[in-house]
Amino acid sequence: MIRVFIGLDLPEDIKRSLGLLKSSVRGAKWVPLENLHITIRFIGEVPENILQNIKEELREISFYNFKVKFKDIGHFSAKSTPKVIWVGLDPLEEIMELREKIDEALTKANIPLEKKKYIPHVTLARLKNSKFPDVAEYLQHGMGFFTREFEIGEMILYSSKQKEEGSVYSVEEIFKF
């Protein structure tokens, strides 16, 4: 079994800009710069033969290069506890259109659709035992954040291994638009 997801890589200068958002929020574990990406679709654990089917279907996707930028920071919560600090994207239309094409391809590979709503973002930090006032103060300082516009011209099928020090991502295949 191999744990996989589909993502978009970021230019190095954009990763460095996002790295400048790192702060001393209580309970925050910041994502290392090399792991920053936009997850388009988390797939999860699949057998090797299914991985090959996924690759075949993803190769059939026809898409076009598009430009995005990061703007705004926010958080996701679960059970009234902040869990993730993220940065959002603008515009969202192309990302959502790409997501639809990926879902269609994955359905052909017998991968079930995700049940939760998809919100395009980059995870900056995962939070443990953080309180809303800590996160609110951080978000207030980050209001108005944005990056330059950059071009997306490929999607990547990544595998992910969980290690004690965090996730390690490997490129399984790159799909150019």
C-alpha positions in Angstrom: 0.0 0.0 0.0 1.2 3.5 -0.8 -0.3 6.8 0.6 -0.8 9.3 -2.3 -2.2 12.7 -3.1 -2.3 15.1 -6.1 -0.7 18.5 -5.6 0.7 21.6 -7.2 4.3 22.6 -6.4 5.3 26.2 -5.7 8.2 28.3 -7.0 11.0 28.6 -4.5 10.6 32.4 -4.0 6.9 31.8 -3.1 7.8 29.1 -0.6 10.3 31.6 1.0 7.6 34.3 1.2 5.2 31.8 2.9 8.1 30.9 5.2 8.2 34.5 6.4 4.7 33.9 7.9 6.2 31.5 10.5 5.6 32.9 14.0 5.5 31.8 17.6 1.9 30.7 17.8 1.5 28.4 20.8 1.1 24.8 19.7 2.0 25.4 16.1 4.1 22.9 14.1 5.1 24.8 11.0 5.3 22.9 7.7 8.9 22.9 6.3 9.4 25.0 3.2 10.2 22.0 1.1 6.8 20.5 1.9 4.7 23.5 1.0 2.3 22.7 -1.8 -1.3 23.1 -2.8 -3.2 19.8 -2.3 -5.7 19.3 -5.1 -6.9 15.9 -4.1 -5.9 13.6 -1.2 -6.4 10.0 -2.2 -5.0 8.0 0.7 -3.6 4.4 0.9 -3.9 2.5 -2.4 -2.4 -0.8 -3.6 0.3 -0.6 -6.2 -2.0 -1.9 -9.1 -4.5 0.9 -8.3 -1.7 3.4 -8.3 -1.0 2.4 -11.9 -4.7 2.9 -12.8 -4.6 6.4 -11.2 -1.5 7.3 -13.2 -3.1 6.2 -16.4 -6.3 8.2 -15.8 -4.3 11.3 -14.7 -2.3 11.1 -17.9 -5.5 11.6 -19.9 -6.4 14.9 -18.3 -6.0 17.9 -20.6 -5.7 21.2 -18.9 -4.0 24.6 -19.5 -1.5 26.7 -17.6 -3.0 29.3 -15.3 -1.9 31.9 -12.9 -2.6 32.3 -9.2 -1.4 34.2 -6.2 -1.7 33.6 -2.5 -3.7 36.0 -0.4 -5.3 36.0 3.0 -4.5 33.7 5.9 -7.0 31.8 7.9 -7.6 28.8 10.0 -9.6 25.5 10.1 -11.2 24.4 13.3 -12.5 21.1 14.6 -14.8 20.9 17.7 -14.2 24.5 18.5 -10.4 24.1 18.5 -8.1 25.7 15.9 -6.3 22.9 14.0 -4.6 24.4 10.9 -3.3 27.8 9.8 -3.5 28.3 6.1 -3.0 30.8 3.2 -5.6 31.0 0.5 -5.5 31.4 -3.3 -6.8 33.8 -5.8 -8.5 33.2 -8.2 -10.1 29.9 -7.4 -11.9 29.1 -10.7 -9.1 27.3 -12.4 -8.2 25.3 -9.3 -11.8 24.2 -8.9 -12.0 23.3 -12.6 -8.8 21.2 -12.3 -10.2 19.5 -9.2 -13.3 18.5 -11.1 -11.2 17.0 -13.9 -9.1 15.1 -11.4 -12.3 13.8 -9.6 -13.6 12.5 -13.0 -10.3 10.7 -13.7 -10.2 9.2 -10.2 -13.7 8.0 -10.5 -12.7 6.1 -13.6 -9.9 4.6 -11.5 -12.5 3.5 -8.9 -11.4 6.0 -6.3 -14.4 7.4 -4.3 -15.1 11.1 -4.2 -14.1 13.0 -1.1 -17.0 13.8 1.1 -15.7 17.0 2.7 -15.9 20.3 0.9 -12.7 21.3 -0.9 -11.2 24.7 0.0 -8.0 25.5 -2.0 -5.2 26.5 0.4 -1.6 25.8 1.5 -1.3 24.5 5.1 1.3 26.6 6.9 1.0 25.1 10.4 -0.8 22.3 12.2 -2.0 23.2 15.7 -2.1 21.2 18.8 -3.5 22.6 22.1 -3.7 26.1 20.5 -6.3 28.6 21.7 -8.4 30.9 19.6 -6.9 34.1 21.1 -3.4 32.9 20.1 -4.5 32.2 16.5 -6.6 35.3 16.3 -3.6 37.5 17.2 -1.5 35.7 14.5 -4.2 36.1 11.9 -4.6 39.8 12.7 -0.8 40.4 12.1 -1.1 38.5 8.8 -4.1 40.4 7.4 -3.4 41.7 3.9 -0.8 39.1 3.1 -0.3 38.4 -0.6 2.3 37.1 -3.0 3.1 37.8 -6.6 1.2 36.0 -9.2 2.8 32.7 -10.5 2.1 30.2 -13.2 0.9 26.6 -12.6 1.8 24.3 -15.5 1.7 20.8 -14.0 0.3 18.7 -11.3 2.2 16.1 -9.3 1.2 12.7 -7.9 3.0 12.6 -4.6 3.5 9.7 -2.2 3.7 10.4 1.5 5.5 8.6 4.3 4.8 9.4 7.9 8.0 9.8 9.9 8.5 10.8 13.5 9.8 14.2 12.4 6.9 14.7 10.0 5.8 13.7 6.5 8.2 13.0 3.7 6.9 13.5 0.2 8.2 11.8 -3.0 7.2 12.6 -6.6 5.6 9.6 -8.2 4.8 11.3 -11.5 4.6 14.8 -13.0 1.7 15.6 -15.3 2.4 18.6 -17.6 -0.6 20.6 -18.8 
